[in-house]
Each structure stands twice: as C-alpha cells, then as structure tokens.
Amino acid sequence: MRCYGAFMRTTVTLDEDVVAGLREVVRERGVSFKEALNGAVRAGLGAATSPRPYRVPARRMGLRPGVDLDHALALAGQLEDDELIRRLARGT
C-alpha cells in the first residue's frame, strides 16, 4: 500500500448489504460515497475503543445504628409481610 500524504488509495471488497447501507447514507445525507464510507469507518473505529469505566463515588448513607444492609432483602421482605398482615387485619 502506498500512502500519498494524508490520503491512501486501496481496493476493498464490500458486502452487498454494506454497499446498500452506504448508498442509503449517500441519499439521505447528500454526501459522496467516499464521505459516507469514511464516516462509517471512523464511527466503527471509535466504537472499538473501550470507554472509560464509570465510577460512582462512595457516600455515607446516614443509616441508623443497627441497620444491617447485608440483610436488606430479608428486611424488605419482613416489612412487606408486616404491611400485608396489617392490611388483612383491617380487612382491606
């Protein structure tokens, strides 16, 4: 492959569905086939880079003493059961 300055000419074989998609972009955006192809390649190359991991800063939750989050699901279940018992007792 020869590079001519910032440009490079090469021959590639594109699948029919890719050509159809590029032609649709050409029609919709009114750009040249070359521009549509370069845009698609750039977008694909950008997607290949791994995004920076999202981090959530730790914050105090202000929990009351004695609240154990290790058993939060059990606590939620117990609270739900208690509410159901209260509703049944009231007849609602």
CNS distance restraints for C-alpha pairs under 8 A (distance, minus, plus):
assign (resid   1 and name CA) (resid   8 and name CA) 7.78 0.50 0.50
assign (resid   1 and name CA) (resid   9 and name CA) 7.70 0.50 0.50
assign (resid   1 and name CA) (resid  10 and name CA) 6.92 0.50 0.50
assign (resid   2 and name CA) (resid   8 and name CA) 6.53 0.50 0.50
assign (resid   2 and name CA) (resid   9 and name CA) 7.25 0.50 0.50
assign (resid   3 and name CA) (resid   7 and name CA) 6.16 0.50 0.50
assign (resid   3 and name CA) (resid   8 and name CA) 4.66 0.50 0.50
assign (resid   3 and name CA) (resid   9 and name CA) 7.20 0.50 0.50
assign (resid   4 and name CA) (resid   8 and name CA) 5.77 0.50 0.50
assign (resid   4 and name CA) (resid   9 and name CA) 8.00 0.50 0.50
assign (resid  14 and name CA) (resid  18 and name CA) 6.25 0.50 0.50
assign (resid  14 and name CA) (resid  19 and name CA) 6.38 0.50 0.50
assign (resid  15 and name CA) (resid  19 and name CA) 6.42 0.50 0.50
assign (resid  16 and name CA) (resid  20 and name CA) 6.15 0.50 0.50
assign (resid  17 and name CA) (resid  21 and name CA) 6.13 0.50 0.50
assign (resid  18 and name CA) (resid  22 and name CA) 6.14 0.50 0.50
assign (resid  19 and name CA) (resid  23 and name CA) 6.07 0.50 0.50
assign (resid  20 and name CA) (resid  24 and name CA) 6.24 0.50 0.50
assign (resid  21 and name CA) (resid  25 and name CA) 6.40 0.50 0.50
assign (resid  22 and name CA) (resid  26 and name CA) 6.20 0.50 0.50
assign (resid  22 and name CA) (resid  33 and name CA) 6.89 0.50 0.50
assign (resid  22 and name CA) (resid  36 and name CA) 6.03 0.50 0.50
assign (resid  22 and name CA) (resid  37 and name CA) 6.55 0.50 0.50
assign (resid  23 and name CA) (resid  27 and name CA) 6.17 0.50 0.50
assign (resid  23 and name CA) (resid  33 and name CA) 6.94 0.50 0.50
assign (resid  24 and name CA) (resid  28 and name CA) 6.02 0.50 0.50
assign (resid  25 and name CA) (resid  29 and name CA) 5.78 0.50 0.50
assign (resid  25 and name CA) (resid  30 and name CA) 7.67 0.50 0.50
assign (resid  25 and name CA) (resid  31 and name CA) 7.65 0.50 0.50
assign (resid  25 and name CA) (resid  36 and name CA) 6.30 0.50 0.50
assign (resid  26 and name CA) (resid  30 and name CA) 5.27 0.50 0.50
assign (resid  26 and name CA) (resid  31 and name CA) 5.04 0.50 0.50
assign (resid  26 and name CA) (resid  32 and name CA) 5.96 0.50 0.50
assign (resid  26 and name CA) (resid  33 and name CA) 5.97 0.50 0.50
assign (resid  26 and name CA) (resid  36 and name CA) 6.19 0.50 0.50
assign (resid  27 and name CA) (resid  31 and name CA) 7.41 0.50 0.50
assign (resid  31 and name CA) (resid  35 and name CA) 6.11 0.50 0.50
assign (resid  31 and name CA) (resid  36 and name CA) 6.53 0.50 0.50
assign (resid  32 and name CA) (resid  36 and name CA) 6.29 0.50 0.50
assign (resid  33 and name CA) (resid  37 and name CA) 6.06 0.50 0.50
assign (resid  34 and name CA) (resid  38 and name CA) 6.04 0.50 0.50
assign (resid  35 and name CA) (resid  39 and name CA) 6.00 0.50 0.50
assign (resid  36 and name CA) (resid  40 and name CA) 6.19 0.50 0.50
assign (resid  37 and name CA) (resid  41 and name CA) 6.17 0.50 0.50
assign (resid  38 and name CA) (resid  42 and name CA) 6.04 0.50 0.50
assign (resid  39 and name CA) (resid  43 and name CA) 6.09 0.50 0.50
assign (resid  40 and name CA) (resid  44 and name CA) 6.15 0.50 0.50
assign (resid  41 and name CA) (resid  45 and name CA) 6.10 0.50 0.50
assign (resid  42 and name CA) (resid  46 and name CA) 6.09 0.50 0.50
assign (resid  43 and name CA) (resid  47 and name CA) 6.23 0.50 0.50
assign (resid  44 and name CA) (resid  48 and name CA) 6.39 0.50 0.50
assign (resid  45 and name CA) (resid  49 and name CA) 7.03 0.50 0.50
assign (resid  63 and name CA) (resid  67 and name CA) 6.58 0.50 0.50
assign (resid  68 and name CA) (resid  72 and name CA) 6.80 0.50 0.50
assign (resid  71 and name CA) (resid  75 and name CA) 6.22 0.50 0.50
assign (resid  72 and name CA) (resid  76 and name CA) 6.06 0.50 0.50
assign (resid  73 and name CA) (resid  77 and name CA) 6.07 0.50 0.50
assign (resid  74 and name CA) (resid  78 and name CA) 6.11 0.50 0.50
assign (resid  75 and name CA) (resid  79 and name CA) 6.16 0.50 0.50
assign (resid  76 and name CA) (resid  80 and name CA) 6.12 0.50 0.50
assign (resid  77 and name CA) (resid  81 and name CA) 6.12 0.50 0.50
assign (resid  78 and name CA) (resid  82 and name CA) 6.09 0.50 0.50
assign (resid  79 and name CA) (resid  83 and name CA) 6.21 0.50 0.50
assign (resid  80 and name CA) (resid  84 and name CA) 6.23 0.50 0.50
assign (resid  81 and name CA) (resid  85 and name CA) 6.19 0.50 0.50
assign (resid  82 and name CA) (resid  86 and name CA) 6.25 0.50 0.50
assign (resid  83 and name CA) (resid  87 and name CA) 6.23 0.50 0.50
assign (resid  84 and name CA) (resid  88 and name CA) 6.15 0.50 0.50
assign (resid  85 and name CA) (resid  89 and name CA) 6.09 0.50 0.50
assign (resid  86 and name CA) (resid  90 and name CA) 6.32 0.50 0.50
assign (resid  87 and name CA) (resid  91 and name CA) 6.09 0.50 0.50
assign (resid  87 and name CA) (resid  92 and name CA) 5.34 0.50 0.50
assign (resid  88 and name CA) (resid  92 and name CA) 6.10 0.50 0.50
